[in-house]
Amino acid sequence: MDAAVRHNEDKLPDIILLLVTLILVIVGTAMIYSSSSIIALEKFKDGQYFLKKQLLFVLIGLTSMIIMTKVPYTQLRKWAYPGMLLSFVLLALLLTPLGMKRGGATRWLNLGGFSFQVTELVKLTVVVFLAHLLTRKAYQLQNFARGVLVPLAVIAVVILLILLEPDFGTAVIIATILLSMLFIAGAQAKHLLCLIAAFIPIGISLILYKGYRLTRLTAFLDPWKDADNTGFQIIQSLLSFGSGGTFGVGIGDGMQKLFYLPEPHTDFILSIIAEESGFIGVAIVIIMFAVFAIRGFMIAAKAPDLFGTLLAAGVTMVICLEAFINIAGVMGLIPLKGLVLPFLSYGGTAFIMSMTAVGVLLNISTQTS
C-alpha cells in the first residue's frame, strides 16, 4: 500500500468532485444572502449579517478541506480511538448545563463566545472509527460475536447518547452508516438482516414514545389537517415549490422568506431555491448531489486499501444521506427531520465538517489506481 501511495503521490485530486462541491458552495452562499437578508435586517439591523458569518465559515471550511487534502488519509487511523473517546465526552457534555437547546434538541455546546454542534463532528469520527475497526476485523466479520458485536456495541452507545438530546434523525443516519459499512467490509447478509429487523421495531417505538415525532408523521401524512400549526412548515415549503414554476420568480424576489417560511436560510433553503430559480434550480442541485455521490463511491471503489474504501464510502454517505433527508423532507416526500442541506444551508459546524469530509475524499482520490 505504501508503494501505491508513493507511486500516486503526484496525482491530482478528483476534479469533478471538487468542482461540484465548489458550485454548491457558491450557490449556497448566494442563496443564504437572498434568503436571510430580510431576517437579518429585522433581527440584527444588518442585512448582510448571515452572509458575513457564512463567508467566514466558507474560509475556514476551504482551509480545512485543503489541509485534509494534503494529510495522507492513512494518518487518520491513529485518531480512530481518541476521536471516538472525544465523541463520548462531548455527547455526555451535552447533557450538562453546557448543552444549548435549540429547536427542541440539545445539539450544541456553549463554549464561551461561540457554539459547537457536536453531532456534526461525531458523524465523521464514527466513520473514521468504523473504517479503522472494520479493517482490523475484516477477517472476523463472518463471525457475529467476534467481528460485528464490538462495533455494534460502541455505535449503540453513540446512538443512545444522541437519542438523549434528542436527535432521532442523526441517530438514523449513524445506524444506516453502521449497517452500510458493515456490508461493504464483508459482514454476512443474515447478520445485517437480523440487525435491520431489530432496528425497525426500535425505531417505531421511539416514534411512538415521543409525541412530537408522531405529530411530525401525522403532519407529513395530512399537513392540511392542522395547517396553522403542525402542518404549517411543510405547507409553506410546498407553496414555495409551487410558486417557483419552471424558472422561478427571480433570485431575490421570492416572497416565502418574508417570515412565512421558518428557517429559510438553514433547513428550508432548497424551498427558497425552488421559489426563486424554479424546477431548473432544484434539478441542478439534485444533479450536483447525485454526481457527488457517484464520484464519492467511485473513489471508494478505487481506493488502494480497505480502510480507504470504507472511509470514502462512509464520508460520502454522511453528506449524501443528509442531503437526501433534507431534500425529501422539504418536498414533502418524507417527514421533516430538521437537518440542513450540506454546502448550501447556513451554519458553521455542519459546513466546516462537510468541507473537511470533502478534503478526506480528495486525498483518497489522489491514491486511487
C-alpha positions as CSV (number, residue, x, y, z in Angstrom):
1,M,0.0,0.0,0.0
2,D,2.8,2.4,0.8
3,A,4.3,1.8,-2.6
4,A,1.0,2.6,-4.2
5,V,0.8,5.8,-2.2
6,R,4.2,6.9,-3.2
7,H,3.5,6.0,-6.9
8,N,0.4,8.2,-7.0
9,E,1.5,11.0,-4.7
10,D,1.6,13.5,-7.6
11,K,-1.8,12.6,-8.9
12,L,-4.4,15.4,-8.9
13,P,-7.4,15.1,-6.7
14,D,-10.8,14.3,-8.2
15,I,-11.5,17.5,-10.2
16,I,-15.2,16.7,-10.8
17,L,-15.9,16.2,-7.1
18,L,-14.1,19.4,-6.3
19,L,-16.0,21.4,-8.9
20,V,-19.3,20.0,-7.8
21,T,-18.5,21.0,-4.2
22,L,-17.4,24.5,-5.1
23,I,-20.5,25.1,-7.3
24,L,-22.8,24.0,-4.4
25,V,-20.8,26.3,-2.0
26,I,-21.1,29.3,-4.4
27,V,-24.8,28.7,-5.0
28,G,-25.4,28.2,-1.2
29,T,-23.6,31.4,-0.3
30,A,-25.7,33.4,-2.8
31,M,-28.9,31.8,-1.7
32,I,-28.1,32.3,2.0
33,Y,-27.8,36.1,1.4
34,S,-31.1,36.1,-0.7
35,S,-33.0,34.1,1.9
36,S,-31.6,35.7,5.1
37,S,-31.2,39.4,4.3
38,I,-34.7,40.4,5.5
39,I,-34.5,38.4,8.7
40,A,-31.0,39.7,9.4
41,L,-32.2,43.3,8.9
42,E,-35.1,42.7,11.2
43,K,-33.1,40.9,14.0
44,F,-29.6,42.5,13.7
45,K,-30.2,45.7,11.8
46,D,-27.7,44.4,9.2
47,G,-29.0,42.7,6.0
48,Q,-25.6,41.1,5.5
49,Y,-25.2,39.6,9.0
50,F,-25.7,36.0,8.0
51,L,-23.7,36.5,4.7
52,K,-20.7,37.8,6.6
53,K,-20.7,34.9,9.0
54,Q,-21.2,32.4,6.2
55,L,-18.2,33.9,4.3
56,L,-16.1,33.3,7.4
57,F,-17.3,29.7,7.6
58,V,-16.5,29.2,3.9
59,L,-13.0,30.5,4.5
60,I,-12.5,28.1,7.4
61,G,-14.1,25.2,5.6
62,L,-11.9,25.7,2.5
63,T,-8.9,25.9,4.7
64,S,-9.9,22.6,6.4
65,M,-10.6,21.0,3.1
66,I,-7.1,22.0,1.7
67,I,-5.4,20.7,4.8
68,M,-7.2,17.4,4.7
69,T,-6.3,17.1,1.0
70,K,-2.6,17.3,1.9
71,V,-2.8,15.0,5.0
72,P,-2.5,11.3,4.0
73,Y,-5.8,9.6,4.8
74,T,-4.0,6.7,6.4
75,Q,-2.9,9.1,9.2
76,L,-6.5,9.3,10.3
77,R,-6.3,5.7,11.7
78,K,-4.3,6.9,14.7
79,W,-7.2,9.2,15.6
80,A,-9.9,6.5,15.4
81,Y,-10.0,5.6,19.1
82,P,-9.1,9.1,20.5
83,G,-11.8,10.6,18.2
84,M,-14.4,8.1,19.5
85,L,-13.4,8.9,23.1
86,L,-13.8,12.6,22.4
87,S,-17.2,12.0,20.9
88,F,-18.4,10.2,24.0
89,V,-17.1,13.1,26.1
90,L,-18.7,15.8,24.0
91,L,-22.0,13.9,23.7
92,A,-22.1,13.5,27.5
93,L,-21.3,17.2,28.0
94,L,-24.5,18.0,26.0
95,L,-26.4,16.5,28.9
96,T,-24.9,19.1,31.3
97,P,-25.6,22.8,31.6
98,L,-23.0,23.4,28.8
99,G,-25.6,22.0,26.4
100,M,-27.6,24.5,24.4
101,K,-31.2,23.7,23.4
102,R,-32.4,24.8,20.0
103,G,-35.4,23.6,18.1
104,G,-36.3,21.1,20.9
105,A,-32.9,19.3,20.9
106,T,-29.7,19.9,22.8
107,R,-27.2,19.6,20.0
108,W,-24.9,22.5,20.7
109,L,-22.1,23.0,23.3
110,N,-21.8,26.5,24.6
111,L,-18.0,27.3,24.5
112,G,-17.9,30.8,25.7
113,G,-18.1,33.1,22.7
114,F,-19.3,30.5,20.2
115,S,-21.4,27.3,20.0
116,F,-20.4,24.0,18.5
117,Q,-22.8,21.3,17.1
118,V,-21.4,18.1,18.5
119,T,-23.1,15.6,16.3
120,E,-21.5,17.1,13.1
121,L,-18.1,16.1,14.5
122,V,-19.4,12.8,15.8
123,K,-20.6,11.6,12.4
124,L,-17.1,11.9,11.0
125,T,-15.4,10.3,14.0
126,V,-17.8,7.4,13.7
127,V,-16.9,6.9,10.1
128,V,-13.1,7.0,10.9
129,F,-13.6,4.7,13.9
130,L,-15.6,2.1,11.9
131,A,-13.3,2.3,8.9
132,H,-10.3,1.5,11.2
133,L,-12.0,-1.1,13.3
134,L,-13.7,-3.0,10.4
135,T,-10.4,-3.0,8.6
136,R,-8.7,-4.6,11.6
137,K,-11.6,-7.1,12.0
138,A,-12.1,-7.8,8.3
139,Y,-11.2,-11.5,8.7
140,Q,-13.6,-11.9,11.6
141,L,-16.7,-10.3,10.2
142,Q,-18.2,-13.6,9.2
143,N,-18.5,-14.3,13.0
144,F,-21.1,-12.1,14.7
145,A,-19.6,-12.2,18.2
146,R,-16.0,-11.6,17.2
147,G,-16.5,-9.3,14.2
148,V,-19.8,-7.5,14.4
149,L,-20.6,-7.2,18.1
150,V,-17.9,-4.8,19.1
151,P,-18.5,-2.1,16.5
152,L,-22.3,-2.6,17.1
153,A,-21.9,-2.1,20.8
154,V,-19.7,1.0,20.5
155,I,-22.0,2.7,18.0
156,A,-25.1,1.7,20.0
157,V,-23.7,3.8,22.9
158,V,-23.2,6.8,20.5
159,I,-26.8,6.4,19.2
160,L,-28.2,6.2,22.7
161,L,-26.4,9.4,23.7
162,I,-27.7,11.1,20.5
163,L,-31.2,10.0,21.2
164,L,-31.0,11.6,24.7
165,E,-30.5,15.1,23.1
166,P,-33.0,14.0,21.5
167,D,-31.9,13.8,17.8
168,F,-33.7,11.0,16.0
169,G,-32.6,12.0,12.5
170,T,-28.9,11.8,13.3
171,A,-29.3,8.5,15.1
172,V,-31.0,7.1,12.0
173,I,-28.1,8.4,9.8
174,I,-25.5,6.8,12.1
175,A,-27.3,3.5,12.2
176,T,-27.6,3.5,8.4
177,I,-23.9,4.2,8.1
178,L,-23.0,1.4,10.5
179,L,-25.1,-1.2,8.5
180,S,-23.7,0.1,5.2
181,M,-20.0,0.0,6.3
182,L,-20.5,-3.5,7.8
183,F,-21.9,-4.6,4.4
184,I,-19.0,-3.1,2.5
185,A,-16.5,-4.6,4.9
186,G,-17.9,-8.1,4.3
187,A,-20.3,-8.9,7.2
188,Q,-22.8,-11.7,6.5
189,A,-26.1,-10.7,5.0
190,K,-28.1,-12.7,7.5
191,H,-26.4,-10.8,10.4
192,L,-27.3,-7.5,8.7
193,L,-30.9,-8.5,8.1
194,C,-31.2,-9.5,11.7
195,L,-29.9,-6.1,12.8
196,I,-32.4,-4.3,10.4
197,A,-35.2,-6.5,11.7
198,A,-34.2,-5.4,15.3
199,F,-33.8,-1.7,14.4
200,I,-37.3,-1.3,12.7
201,P,-39.4,-2.0,15.8
202,I,-37.0,0.0,17.9
203,G,-37.4,3.0,15.5
204,I,-41.2,2.6,15.6
205,S,-41.3,2.5,19.4
206,L,-39.1,5.6,19.5
207,I,-41.5,7.5,17.2
208,L,-44.5,6.4,19.3
209,Y,-42.7,7.2,22.6
210,K,-42.2,10.9,21.7
211,G,-45.4,12.7,20.9
212,Y,-43.7,15.3,18.7
213,R,-42.3,12.6,16.4
214,L,-45.8,11.1,15.9
215,T,-47.0,14.6,15.3
216,R,-44.4,15.1,12.5
217,L,-45.6,11.9,11.0
218,T,-49.2,12.8,11.0
219,A,-48.3,16.3,9.7
220,F,-46.5,14.6,6.8
221,L,-49.5,12.3,6.0
222,D,-52.0,15.2,6.1
223,P,-50.5,18.7,6.6
224,W,-53.7,20.5,5.8
225,K,-55.5,18.9,8.8
226,D,-53.6,21.3,11.1
227,A,-52.4,23.9,8.5
228,D,-51.8,26.7,11.1
229,N,-49.7,24.6,13.4
230,T,-48.1,21.2,12.8
231,G,-48.6,21.3,9.0
232,F,-47.5,24.9,8.6
233,Q,-43.8,24.3,7.7
234,I,-44.4,21.7,5.0
235,I,-47.3,23.7,3.5
236,Q,-45.2,26.8,3.2
237,S,-42.4,24.8,1.7
238,L,-44.8,23.2,-0.8
239,L,-46.1,26.7,-1.7
240,S,-42.5,27.7,-2.4
241,F,-42.1,24.9,-4.8
242,G,-45.4,25.6,-6.5
243,S,-44.9,29.3,-6.9
244,G,-41.5,28.8,-8.4
245,G,-42.7,27.0,-11.5
246,T,-40.2,26.1,-14.1
247,F,-37.8,29.0,-14.0
248,G,-38.6,30.7,-10.7
249,V,-39.6,34.2,-9.8
250,G,-36.0,35.5,-9.9
251,I,-33.2,35.5,-7.4
252,G,-34.0,37.8,-4.5
253,D,-37.7,38.2,-5.5
254,G,-39.2,35.3,-3.5
255,M,-41.9,36.0,-1.0
256,Q,-41.8,32.9,1.2
257,K,-38.7,34.2,3.0
258,L,-40.6,37.2,4.2
259,F,-41.4,35.5,7.6
260,Y,-43.7,32.9,6.0
261,L,-41.2,30.0,5.8
262,P,-39.4,29.3,9.0
263,E,-35.6,29.0,8.9
264,P,-35.4,29.9,5.1
265,H,-31.6,30.1,5.2
266,T,-31.0,26.8,7.0
267,D,-33.4,23.8,6.9
268,F,-35.6,25.2,4.1
269,I,-33.0,26.8,1.8
270,L,-34.0,24.4,-1.0
271,S,-37.5,25.8,-0.8
272,I,-36.2,29.3,-1.4
273,I,-34.1,28.0,-4.3
274,A,-37.3,26.3,-5.7
275,E,-39.3,29.6,-5.5
276,E,-36.6,31.9,-6.9
277,S,-34.9,29.6,-9.5
278,G,-37.8,27.1,-10.1
279,F,-37.7,23.5,-11.2
280,I,-34.4,24.1,-13.1
281,G,-32.6,25.3,-10.0
282,V,-33.8,22.4,-7.8
283,A,-32.9,19.9,-10.6
284,I,-29.4,21.3,-10.8
285,V,-29.0,21.0,-7.0
286,I,-30.2,17.4,-7.1
287,I,-28.0,16.5,-10.0
288,M,-25.0,18.0,-8.2
289,F,-25.6,15.8,-5.2
290,A,-26.1,12.8,-7.5
291,V,-22.7,13.5,-9.2
292,F,-21.1,13.9,-5.7
293,A,-22.4,10.5,-4.6
294,I,-21.2,8.8,-7.8
295,R,-17.7,10.3,-7.6
296,G,-17.5,9.6,-3.9
297,F,-18.4,5.9,-4.3
298,M,-16.1,5.7,-7.3
299,I,-13.2,6.9,-5.1
300,A,-14.2,4.3,-2.5
301,A,-14.2,1.6,-5.1
302,K,-10.7,2.5,-6.4
303,A,-9.1,3.2,-3.0
304,P,-5.8,1.2,-2.6
305,D,-6.9,-0.5,0.7
306,L,-10.0,-1.5,2.7
307,F,-9.6,1.4,5.1
308,G,-9.6,3.9,2.2
309,T,-12.7,2.2,0.7
310,L,-14.6,2.3,4.0
311,L,-13.5,5.8,4.8
312,A,-14.5,7.2,1.4
313,A,-17.8,5.3,1.4
314,G,-18.6,6.5,4.9
315,V,-18.0,10.2,4.4
316,T,-19.9,10.1,1.1
317,M,-22.9,8.6,2.9
318,V,-22.7,11.2,5.7
319,I,-23.1,14.0,3.2
320,C,-25.5,12.3,0.7
321,L,-27.8,10.9,3.4
322,E,-28.2,14.4,4.9
323,A,-28.8,15.8,1.5
324,F,-31.4,13.2,0.7
325,I,-33.3,13.6,4.0
326,N,-33.3,17.4,3.7
327,I,-34.4,17.4,0.0
328,A,-37.1,14.7,0.5
329,G,-38.3,16.4,3.7
330,V,-38.8,19.9,2.2
331,M,-40.5,18.4,-0.8
332,G,-43.0,16.5,1.4
333,L,-41.7,13.0,0.4
334,I,-40.7,12.1,4.0
335,P,-41.4,13.6,7.4
336,L,-39.3,16.7,8.2
337,K,-36.2,15.9,10.3
338,G,-34.6,19.3,10.9
339,L,-31.3,18.6,9.0
340,V,-29.5,21.2,7.0
341,L,-28.6,20.8,3.3
342,P,-24.8,20.2,3.0
343,F,-22.8,23.1,1.4
344,L,-26.0,25.1,0.8
345,S,-27.5,25.8,4.2
346,Y,-26.2,28.5,6.6
347,G,-24.2,27.1,9.5
348,G,-20.7,26.8,10.9
349,T,-20.1,23.4,12.3
350,A,-22.1,21.5,9.7
351,F,-20.4,23.4,6.8
352,I,-16.9,23.0,8.1
353,M,-17.3,19.3,8.8
354,S,-18.7,18.8,5.3
355,M,-15.8,20.6,3.7
356,T,-13.4,18.5,5.9
357,A,-15.1,15.4,4.6
358,V,-14.6,16.6,1.1
359,G,-10.9,17.1,1.8
360,V,-10.6,13.5,3.0
361,L,-12.3,12.2,-0.2
362,L,-10.0,14.3,-2.3
363,N,-7.0,12.9,-0.5
364,I,-8.1,9.3,-1.1
365,S,-8.7,10.2,-4.8
366,T,-5.0,11.0,-5.2
367,Q,-4.1,7.5,-4.2
368,T,-6.6,5.6,-6.4
369,S,-5.3,3.5,-9.3
